[in-house]
Amino acid sequence: MAVALQDKENPRRFIFWERYEDKAAFEQHFQAEHTQRFINSGLTDLVQAFETQLLIWKKRRRRWRPLRRMTYSSPRD
């Protein structure tokens, strides 16, 4: 899954939020030929990548619970 976000104050700034099943899928994506072509085009840089967990609200238990998936984000200025 991928989402492109555009900065309202700087329309030349985009953040590409991408979600991968695991770290291996993330690494495989960035080693793929089409991804390398995009990176080498000079249109983007991988500025930051980090692991997060999606929390879902469990109404019955009244607390947040992790969904147990990994996401990575790659903002671009």
ABEGO torsion letter per residue (X at the ends): XBBBBBBAABAABBBBBBBBABAAAAAAAAABAAAAAAAAAGABBBABBBBBBBBBBBAAAGBBBBAGBBBBBBBBX
